[in-house]
């Protein structure tokens, strides 16, 4: 696989309009198999994903989205709900076996659980977008949704809460807005 920085960053864009082209299940499996190797603290890997693609699942998700995100979510071939498992630490004996006490770092410490789950599932969400782009998919990440409602629809009875939502598919490049500006190095960075 020959992947360029242009494909991942320079020419990649956030898409809102989608071509009528399905995303095969095996590509979603490959996407996860790629993104799961991105580093997280203590290999905690708290991200959990629901790939919403059936008409029935979309009918449950679309009303949870903000008004401006409903049509594009409905039209996307797939919309991934990136969640964070607040009991991620229960998997640490499997994921971080060289330190048998790692689970105890989190048990009963809600603030550390919350910050670790959010930070690391966000990292994994970034890896998810990069992996999707590497596989030739376009992405439309969104934060405009009713999180408690999404949680009730898709994570009920679990320890998972929604972090963000990202549509996937093949974007219609003719419908892109001009690229928005970015901050310069000097505006965003400093050397210490």
C-alpha positions as a Markdown table, in Angstrom:
| # | Residue | x | y | z |
|---|---|---|---|---|
| 1 | Unk | 0.0 | 0.0 | 0.0 |
| 2 | Unk | 1.5 | 3.3 | -1.1 |
| 3 | Unk | 0.1 | 6.1 | 1.0 |
| 4 | Unk | 1.2 | 9.7 | 0.8 |
| 5 | Unk | 0.9 | 12.6 | 3.2 |
| 6 | Unk | -1.3 | 14.3 | 0.6 |
| 7 | Unk | -3.8 | 11.4 | 0.9 |
| 8 | Unk | -3.8 | 11.6 | 4.7 |
| 9 | Unk | -3.5 | 15.3 | 5.3 |
| 10 | Unk | -2.7 | 17.8 | 2.5 |
| 11 | Unk | -5.6 | 16.9 | 0.1 |
| 12 | Unk | -7.9 | 15.2 | 2.6 |
| 13 | Unk | -11.0 | 17.1 | 3.4 |
| 14 | Unk | -14.0 | 16.8 | 5.7 |
| 15 | Unk | -16.9 | 15.7 | 3.6 |
| 16 | Unk | -20.6 | 16.5 | 4.0 |
| 17 | Unk | -22.0 | 15.2 | 0.7 |
| 18 | Unk | -21.6 | 11.5 | -0.2 |
| 19 | Unk | -21.6 | 9.6 | -3.4 |
| 20 | Unk | -24.1 | 6.7 | -3.7 |
| 21 | Unk | -21.3 | 4.1 | -3.3 |
| 22 | Unk | -21.4 | 1.5 | -0.5 |
| 23 | Unk | -18.6 | 0.8 | 2.0 |
| 24 | Unk | -18.1 | -2.9 | 2.2 |
| 25 | Unk | -18.0 | -4.6 | 5.6 |
| 26 | Unk | -14.5 | -6.0 | 5.0 |
| 27 | Unk | -13.2 | -2.4 | 4.6 |
| 28 | Unk | -14.6 | -1.5 | 8.0 |
| 29 | Unk | -12.8 | -4.6 | 9.4 |
| 30 | Unk | -9.6 | -3.5 | 7.8 |
| 31 | Unk | -10.1 | 0.1 | 9.1 |
| 32 | Unk | -10.4 | -1.2 | 12.7 |
| 33 | Unk | -7.4 | -3.6 | 12.2 |
| 34 | Unk | -5.3 | -0.6 | 11.2 |
| 35 | Unk | -6.4 | 1.9 | 13.8 |
| 36 | Unk | -6.2 | -0.4 | 16.8 |
| 37 | Unk | -2.4 | -0.3 | 16.7 |
| 38 | Unk | -2.2 | 3.4 | 17.4 |
| 39 | Unk | -0.7 | 4.0 | 20.8 |
| 40 | Unk | -2.8 | 4.8 | 23.9 |
| 41 | Unk | -1.6 | 5.2 | 27.5 |
| 42 | Unk | -0.9 | 1.8 | 29.1 |
| 43 | Unk | -2.4 | 0.3 | 25.9 |
| 44 | Unk | -5.8 | 1.0 | 27.5 |
| 45 | Unk | -7.6 | 1.2 | 24.1 |
| 46 | Unk | -11.0 | 2.6 | 25.4 |
| 47 | Unk | -12.6 | 3.3 | 22.0 |
| 48 | Unk | -15.6 | 1.3 | 21.1 |
| 49 | Unk | -17.3 | 1.7 | 17.7 |
| 50 | Unk | -20.7 | 1.2 | 16.3 |
| 51 | Unk | -20.8 | 1.3 | 12.5 |
| 52 | Unk | -24.3 | 2.6 | 11.7 |
| 53 | Unk | -25.2 | 1.5 | 8.1 |
| 54 | Unk | -28.6 | -0.2 | 8.1 |
| 55 | Unk | -31.7 | 1.9 | 7.4 |
| 56 | Unk | -33.1 | 0.9 | 10.8 |
| 57 | Unk | -30.0 | 2.0 | 12.7 |
| 58 | Unk | -29.8 | 5.3 | 10.7 |
| 59 | Unk | -33.5 | 5.9 | 11.7 |
| 60 | Unk | -32.4 | 5.7 | 15.3 |
| 61 | Unk | -29.2 | 7.9 | 14.9 |
| 62 | Unk | -30.5 | 10.7 | 12.6 |
| 63 | Unk | -32.9 | 12.2 | 15.2 |
| 64 | Unk | -30.1 | 12.3 | 17.7 |
| 65 | Unk | -28.1 | 14.6 | 15.5 |
| 66 | Unk | -28.2 | 18.4 | 15.5 |
| 67 | Unk | -30.4 | 19.8 | 12.8 |
| 68 | Unk | -27.5 | 20.7 | 10.5 |
| 69 | Unk | -26.0 | 17.2 | 10.7 |
| 70 | Unk | -29.2 | 15.2 | 10.1 |
| 71 | Unk | -29.3 | 15.1 | 6.2 |
| 72 | Unk | -25.6 | 14.4 | 5.8 |
| 73 | Unk | -25.7 | 11.6 | 8.4 |
| 74 | Unk | -28.8 | 10.1 | 6.7 |
| 75 | Unk | -27.0 | 10.2 | 3.3 |
| 76 | Unk | -23.7 | 8.8 | 4.4 |
| 77 | Unk | -23.1 | 5.1 | 3.6 |
| 78 | Unk | -21.7 | 4.6 | 7.1 |
| 79 | Unk | -21.6 | 6.7 | 10.2 |
| 80 | Unk | -19.3 | 5.5 | 13.0 |
| 81 | Unk | -20.2 | 6.3 | 16.6 |
| 82 | Unk | -16.9 | 6.5 | 18.4 |
| 83 | Unk | -17.5 | 5.7 | 22.1 |
| 84 | Unk | -15.3 | 5.5 | 25.2 |
| 85 | Unk | -15.6 | 2.5 | 27.5 |
| 86 | Unk | -15.5 | 3.9 | 31.1 |
| 87 | Unk | -14.6 | 0.3 | 32.3 |
| 88 | Unk | -11.7 | 0.1 | 29.9 |
| 89 | Unk | -9.4 | -0.8 | 32.9 |
| 90 | Unk | -11.1 | -4.2 | 33.2 |
| 91 | Unk | -9.3 | -5.1 | 29.9 |
| 92 | Unk | -5.9 | -4.1 | 31.2 |
| 93 | Unk | -4.9 | -7.6 | 32.4 |
| 94 | Unk | -5.3 | -8.6 | 28.7 |
| 95 | Unk | -4.0 | -5.4 | 27.1 |
| 96 | Unk | -1.2 | -4.5 | 29.5 |
| 97 | Unk | -0.1 | -7.9 | 30.9 |
| 98 | Unk | 3.4 | -6.9 | 32.0 |
| 99 | Unk | 2.0 | -4.9 | 34.9 |
| 100 | Unk | -0.5 | -6.9 | 36.8 |
| 101 | Unk | -1.4 | -3.9 | 39.0 |
| 102 | Unk | -2.5 | -1.6 | 36.2 |
| 103 | Unk | -6.2 | -2.1 | 36.8 |
| 104 | Unk | -5.8 | -0.8 | 40.3 |
| 105 | Unk | -4.6 | 2.6 | 38.9 |
| 106 | Unk | -8.2 | 3.3 | 37.8 |
| 107 | Unk | -10.6 | 1.3 | 40.0 |
| 108 | Unk | -12.6 | 3.8 | 42.1 |
| 109 | Unk | -11.0 | 6.9 | 40.6 |
| 110 | Unk | -13.7 | 8.3 | 38.5 |
| 111 | Unk | -11.9 | 11.5 | 37.5 |
| 112 | Unk | -8.9 | 9.5 | 36.2 |
| 113 | Unk | -11.2 | 7.0 | 34.5 |
| 114 | Unk | -13.1 | 9.8 | 32.7 |
| 115 | Unk | -10.0 | 11.8 | 31.6 |
| 116 | Unk | -8.1 | 8.7 | 30.5 |
| 117 | Unk | -11.1 | 7.3 | 28.5 |
| 118 | Unk | -11.8 | 10.6 | 26.9 |
| 119 | Unk | -8.2 | 11.4 | 26.0 |
| 120 | Unk | -7.3 | 8.0 | 24.7 |
| 121 | Unk | -10.6 | 7.4 | 22.8 |
| 122 | Unk | -10.0 | 10.8 | 21.1 |
| 123 | Unk | -6.6 | 9.6 | 20.1 |
| 124 | Unk | -8.0 | 6.4 | 18.7 |
| 125 | Unk | -10.6 | 8.5 | 16.9 |
| 126 | Unk | -7.8 | 10.4 | 15.2 |
| 127 | Unk | -6.2 | 7.1 | 14.3 |
| 128 | Unk | -9.6 | 6.0 | 12.9 |
| 129 | Unk | -9.7 | 9.0 | 10.6 |
| 130 | Unk | -6.1 | 8.5 | 9.4 |
| 131 | Unk | -6.8 | 4.8 | 8.8 |
| 132 | Unk | -10.0 | 5.5 | 6.9 |
| 133 | Unk | -8.2 | 8.0 | 4.7 |
| 134 | Unk | -5.3 | 5.5 | 4.1 |
| 135 | Unk | -7.9 | 3.0 | 2.9 |
| 136 | Unk | -9.3 | 5.5 | 0.4 |
| 137 | Unk | -12.4 | 6.5 | 2.5 |
| 138 | Unk | -13.5 | 10.1 | 3.1 |
| 139 | Unk | -14.5 | 11.2 | 6.6 |
| 140 | Unk | -17.0 | 13.6 | 8.0 |
| 141 | Unk | -16.4 | 13.9 | 11.8 |
| 142 | Unk | -19.0 | 15.7 | 13.8 |
| 143 | Unk | -19.7 | 16.8 | 17.4 |
| 144 | Unk | -23.2 | 18.2 | 16.8 |
| 145 | Unk | -25.4 | 15.5 | 18.4 |
| 146 | Unk | -27.3 | 14.8 | 21.6 |
| 147 | Unk | -24.8 | 12.6 | 23.4 |
| 148 | Unk | -27.2 | 11.2 | 26.1 |
| 149 | Unk | -29.7 | 10.3 | 23.4 |
| 150 | Unk | -27.0 | 8.5 | 21.3 |
| 151 | Unk | -25.9 | 6.7 | 24.4 |
| 152 | Unk | -29.5 | 5.6 | 25.1 |
| 153 | Unk | -30.0 | 4.4 | 21.5 |
| 154 | Unk | -26.6 | 2.6 | 21.0 |
| 155 | Unk | -24.8 | 2.0 | 24.3 |
| 156 | Unk | -27.8 | 1.3 | 26.6 |
| 157 | Unk | -26.8 | -1.2 | 29.4 |
| 158 | Unk | -23.1 | -0.8 | 28.8 |
| 159 | Unk | -20.3 | 1.3 | 30.3 |
| 160 | Unk | -19.7 | 3.1 | 27.0 |
| 161 | Unk | -20.4 | 6.8 | 26.4 |
| 162 | Unk | -20.3 | 8.6 | 23.0 |
| 163 | Unk | -17.2 | 10.7 | 22.3 |
| 164 | Unk | -17.9 | 11.8 | 18.7 |
| 165 | Unk | -19.5 | 10.7 | 15.4 |
| 166 | Unk | -17.8 | 10.3 | 12.0 |
| 167 | Unk | -19.5 | 9.6 | 8.7 |
| 168 | Unk | -17.5 | 7.4 | 6.2 |
| 169 | Unk | -17.8 | 6.8 | 2.5 |
| 170 | Unk | -16.8 | 8.3 | -0.8 |
| 171 | Unk | -17.3 | 12.1 | -0.7 |
| 172 | Unk | -18.5 | 14.2 | -3.6 |
| 173 | Unk | -15.5 | 16.5 | -4.1 |
| 174 | Unk | -17.6 | 18.8 | -6.3 |
| 175 | Unk | -19.6 | 19.8 | -3.2 |
| 176 | Unk | -16.7 | 20.7 | -1.0 |
| 177 | Unk | -16.4 | 24.2 | 0.5 |
| 178 | Unk | -13.1 | 26.0 | 0.0 |
| 179 | Unk | -10.6 | 24.9 | 2.5 |
| 180 | Unk | -10.9 | 26.8 | 5.8 |
| 181 | Unk | -7.7 | 28.6 | 7.0 |
| 182 | Unk | -5.4 | 27.1 | 9.6 |
| 183 | Unk | -3.3 | 28.7 | 12.2 |
| 184 | Unk | 0.4 | 29.3 | 11.3 |
| 185 | Unk | 3.2 | 27.6 | 13.3 |
| 186 | Unk | 3.9 | 30.9 | 15.1 |
| 187 | Unk | 0.2 | 31.2 | 16.1 |
| 188 | Unk | -0.2 | 27.7 | 17.4 |
| 189 | Unk | 3.3 | 26.7 | 18.6 |
| 190 | Unk | 6.3 | 27.8 | 20.5 |
| 191 | Unk | 9.7 | 26.3 | 21.1 |
| 192 | Unk | 10.7 | 26.1 | 24.7 |
